[in-house]
Amino acid sequence: MVTLPLLLVCSLAAVAVLMTVTALVSRRVGRVAVVDVVWGLGFVLVALVSAVLGDEPVRWLLLVMVAVWGLRLSWHIGKRQLGNPHEDPRYAAMLEGSGFGTAVRRVFVVQGLAMWAVSLPVQVAAIEGTRWPWLVWVGAALWAVGMVFEAVGDAQLSAYKKDPDRPQVMDRGLWAWTRHPNYFGDASVWWGIWLAGGLAGGWLPALTIVAPAVMTYFLVFASGARLLERSMMKRPGYPEYAARTSMFFPLPPKRA
């Protein structure tokens, strides 16, 4: 039987290999943004390692939840980046004037450790199992809500970009309720996974609450919404849109 410490070490080693390869590819193509394509795949890799080495039934449900989220996200980002020779503005601002070594430390190492930390509920559940089964279904429901926000928000944004008569700023559908429905969806997905794999396992696995907290921090402050807003606020019409629309949590739009 595989122990939890051994599983944690194995999953961390798998993430280290993945991010090393990603960093080398990034250096070759000259764009740090390739890490975004690998972001979802890294979580799938950890969930797969956990499912193979673990022995609790809930690990297979968690693998499906992570795989549906991670593969969809990687496919969506990969399709968007295909043929795009420009660096993502977020990384360009973060790494302005810095070399490859800084990119490794500030992007690849940080995101690799974040993958591993955010996946803690999946890893712990594979060994510790489930104590309160009803929470598994509550978590699955929250995960589903997050998937809807993320997938529908991305689809609405894609349709907006193809519309020749589009307004200056995307403020339709879910984007009228939150300026970042895809980021809110991401956070909901991982709070749902924590409920199903962490809190449902008892008080000790519940300590993995650090996982969705880290993910939410990244989505809102580190490399997500706040960083993107720095460049978006320079676009005509965006400050007005921001004044009437919630940044993260969906809320009815304010009246003009």
C-alpha positions as CSV (number, residue, x, y, z in Angstrom):
1,M,0.0,0.0,0.0
2,V,1.3,3.4,-1.0
3,T,1.5,5.9,1.9
4,L,0.4,9.5,1.6
5,P,4.0,10.9,1.9
6,L,5.2,8.7,-0.9
7,L,2.2,9.7,-3.1
8,L,3.0,13.4,-2.4
9,V,6.6,12.9,-3.4
10,C,5.7,11.0,-6.6
11,S,3.2,13.7,-7.7
12,L,5.7,16.4,-7.0
13,A,8.3,14.6,-9.0
14,A,5.9,14.3,-11.9
15,V,5.1,18.0,-11.8
16,A,8.8,18.9,-11.7
17,V,9.4,16.8,-14.9
18,L,6.5,18.4,-16.6
19,M,7.5,22.0,-15.8
20,T,11.1,21.4,-16.7
21,V,10.0,20.2,-20.2
22,T,7.7,23.2,-20.4
23,A,10.4,25.7,-19.5
24,L,12.7,24.2,-22.2
25,V,9.9,24.5,-24.8
26,S,9.2,28.0,-23.7
27,R,12.8,29.0,-24.1
28,R,12.9,27.4,-27.6
29,V,9.8,29.2,-28.8
30,G,10.5,32.5,-27.0
31,R,7.2,32.7,-25.1
32,V,6.5,32.1,-21.5
33,A,2.8,31.9,-22.2
34,V,3.1,28.3,-23.3
35,V,2.9,27.5,-19.5
36,D,-0.8,28.4,-19.7
37,V,-1.4,25.4,-22.0
38,V,0.3,23.1,-19.6
39,W,-1.5,24.5,-16.5
40,G,-4.5,22.3,-16.9
41,L,-2.5,19.3,-18.0
42,G,-0.4,19.5,-14.8
43,F,-3.4,19.0,-12.6
44,V,-4.6,16.1,-14.7
45,L,-1.2,14.5,-14.4
46,V,-1.3,14.8,-10.5
47,A,-4.8,13.4,-10.5
48,L,-3.7,10.5,-12.6
49,V,-0.7,9.7,-10.4
50,S,-3.1,9.8,-7.4
51,A,-5.6,7.5,-9.0
52,V,-2.9,5.0,-10.0
53,L,-1.1,4.9,-6.6
54,G,-4.2,5.5,-4.4
55,D,-6.7,2.9,-3.2
56,E,-9.9,4.8,-2.3
57,P,-12.9,4.7,-4.7
58,V,-13.4,8.5,-4.7
59,R,-10.1,8.9,-6.5
60,W,-11.7,7.9,-9.8
61,L,-14.5,10.6,-9.5
62,L,-11.8,13.2,-8.7
63,L,-9.8,12.1,-11.7
64,V,-12.8,12.6,-13.9
65,M,-13.6,16.0,-12.4
66,V,-10.0,17.2,-12.8
67,A,-9.6,15.7,-16.3
68,V,-12.8,17.3,-17.6
69,W,-11.7,20.7,-16.3
70,G,-8.0,20.4,-17.2
71,L,-8.3,19.0,-20.7
72,R,-11.0,21.5,-21.6
73,L,-8.9,24.4,-20.3
74,S,-5.7,23.3,-22.1
75,W,-7.6,22.7,-25.3
76,H,-9.2,26.2,-25.1
77,I,-6.0,28.0,-24.3
78,G,-4.0,26.0,-26.8
79,K,-6.4,26.8,-29.6
80,R,-6.3,30.5,-28.7
81,Q,-2.5,30.5,-28.7
82,L,-2.0,28.5,-31.9
83,G,-0.2,30.8,-34.3
84,N,0.0,33.7,-31.9
85,P,3.6,35.0,-32.0
86,H,3.2,37.5,-29.2
87,E,3.8,37.1,-25.5
88,D,0.8,37.3,-23.1
89,P,0.6,40.9,-21.7
90,R,0.5,39.6,-18.2
91,Y,3.9,37.8,-18.5
92,A,5.4,40.6,-20.5
93,A,4.6,43.0,-17.7
94,M,5.8,40.6,-15.0
95,L,9.1,39.8,-16.7
96,E,9.9,43.1,-18.4
97,G,13.6,43.4,-18.8
98,S,14.3,40.0,-17.1
99,G,16.0,36.9,-18.5
100,F,15.1,33.3,-18.8
101,G,16.3,32.5,-15.2
102,T,13.8,35.0,-13.8
103,A,11.0,33.4,-15.8
104,V,12.0,30.0,-14.5
105,R,11.8,31.2,-10.9
106,R,8.8,33.5,-11.1
107,V,6.6,31.5,-13.5
108,F,7.6,27.8,-13.9
109,V,8.7,27.0,-10.4
110,V,5.8,29.0,-8.8
111,Q,3.2,27.5,-11.1
112,G,4.6,24.0,-10.6
113,L,4.4,24.3,-6.8
114,A,0.9,25.8,-7.1
115,M,-0.3,22.8,-9.2
116,W,1.0,20.5,-6.6
117,A,-0.5,22.5,-3.7
118,V,-3.9,23.0,-5.3
119,S,-4.1,19.3,-6.0
120,L,-3.6,18.3,-2.4
121,P,-7.3,17.4,-1.9
122,V,-7.1,15.0,-4.8
123,Q,-3.9,13.4,-3.5
124,V,-5.1,13.2,0.1
125,A,-8.5,11.7,-0.8
126,A,-6.8,9.0,-2.8
127,I,-5.3,7.6,0.4
128,E,-7.6,8.9,3.2
129,G,-11.0,8.2,1.5
130,T,-14.4,9.6,2.3
131,R,-16.0,10.1,5.7
132,W,-19.0,12.2,4.8
133,P,-20.3,11.0,1.3
134,W,-23.0,13.7,1.0
135,L,-20.3,16.3,0.8
136,V,-18.9,14.6,-2.3
137,W,-22.1,15.4,-4.1
138,V,-22.2,18.9,-2.8
139,G,-18.7,19.4,-4.1
140,A,-19.6,17.8,-7.5
141,A,-22.5,20.3,-7.8
142,L,-20.3,23.3,-7.1
143,W,-17.7,21.9,-9.6
144,A,-20.5,21.7,-12.2
145,V,-21.5,25.4,-11.5
146,G,-17.8,26.3,-12.0
147,M,-17.6,24.4,-15.3
148,V,-20.7,26.1,-16.6
149,F,-19.3,29.6,-15.8
150,E,-15.9,28.8,-17.3
151,A,-17.1,27.1,-20.5
152,V,-20.0,29.4,-21.2
153,G,-17.9,32.5,-20.4
154,D,-15.2,31.4,-22.8
155,A,-17.8,30.6,-25.5
156,Q,-19.5,34.0,-25.1
157,L,-16.1,35.8,-25.3
158,S,-15.2,33.8,-28.5
159,A,-18.6,34.8,-30.1
160,Y,-18.0,38.4,-29.1
161,K,-14.6,38.5,-30.8
162,K,-16.2,37.2,-34.0
163,D,-19.0,39.7,-34.1
164,P,-18.1,42.6,-36.5
165,D,-20.7,44.8,-34.7
166,R,-19.4,44.2,-31.2
167,P,-19.3,47.0,-28.7
168,Q,-15.9,48.3,-27.3
169,V,-16.1,46.0,-24.3
170,M,-17.6,42.6,-23.8
171,D,-20.5,43.1,-21.4
172,R,-22.9,40.5,-22.5
173,G,-24.2,37.3,-20.8
174,L,-22.2,36.2,-17.8
175,W,-19.8,39.1,-18.5
176,A,-22.5,41.5,-17.4
177,W,-22.4,40.0,-14.0
178,T,-18.7,39.5,-13.5
179,R,-15.7,40.8,-15.4
180,H,-14.0,37.4,-15.2
181,P,-16.6,34.6,-15.3
182,N,-13.9,32.1,-16.4
183,Y,-11.7,32.9,-13.4
184,F,-14.8,32.7,-11.1
185,G,-15.6,29.3,-12.7
186,D,-12.0,28.1,-12.1
187,A,-12.2,29.0,-8.4
188,S,-15.6,27.3,-8.1
189,V,-14.3,24.1,-9.7
190,W,-11.5,23.8,-7.1
191,W,-13.6,24.7,-4.1
192,G,-15.9,21.9,-5.3
193,I,-13.0,19.5,-5.6
194,W,-11.9,20.5,-2.1
195,L,-15.4,19.7,-0.8
196,A,-15.5,16.3,-2.5
197,G,-11.9,15.3,-1.8
198,G,-10.9,17.3,1.2
199,L,-13.7,18.2,3.6
200,A,-15.6,15.0,2.8
201,G,-12.7,13.0,4.0
202,G,-12.9,14.3,7.6
203,W,-11.2,17.0,9.6
204,L,-7.6,16.1,8.7
205,P,-8.1,16.1,4.9
206,A,-10.1,19.3,5.4
207,L,-6.9,21.1,6.2
208,T,-6.2,21.0,2.5
209,I,-8.4,24.1,2.3
210,V,-5.1,25.8,1.5
211,A,-5.5,24.3,-2.0
212,P,-8.6,26.2,-3.2
213,A,-7.4,29.3,-1.3
214,V,-4.1,29.2,-3.3
215,M,-6.0,28.7,-6.5
216,T,-8.3,31.6,-5.7
217,Y,-5.3,33.8,-4.8
218,F,-3.7,33.1,-8.2
219,L,-6.9,33.7,-10.1
220,V,-7.6,37.0,-8.4
221,F,-4.3,38.5,-7.4
222,A,-1.1,36.7,-8.7
223,S,-1.4,35.9,-12.4
224,G,-5.2,36.3,-13.0
225,A,-7.7,39.1,-12.8
226,R,-5.7,41.9,-11.1
227,L,-2.8,41.5,-13.5
228,L,-5.0,41.4,-16.5
229,E,-6.9,44.4,-15.4
230,R,-3.8,46.6,-15.4
231,S,-3.7,46.4,-19.2
232,M,-7.5,46.2,-19.7
233,M,-8.1,49.5,-17.8
234,K,-6.2,51.3,-20.6
235,R,-8.8,50.2,-23.2
236,P,-11.6,52.7,-24.1
237,G,-14.8,51.9,-22.3
238,Y,-13.3,49.4,-19.8
239,P,-13.2,51.7,-16.8
240,E,-16.9,52.4,-17.2
241,Y,-17.6,48.7,-17.6
242,A,-15.5,48.0,-14.4
243,A,-17.5,50.7,-12.5
244,R,-20.8,48.8,-13.1
245,T,-19.7,45.2,-13.1
246,S,-18.3,43.0,-10.2
247,M,-14.7,42.1,-10.8
248,F,-14.9,38.5,-9.6
249,F,-18.0,37.2,-7.7
250,P,-21.1,37.4,-10.0
251,L,-23.5,40.2,-9.0
252,P,-26.3,42.1,-10.8
253,P,-24.8,45.0,-12.8
254,K,-25.1,48.4,-11.2
255,R,-27.3,51.0,-12.9
256,A,-25.6,53.7,-14.8
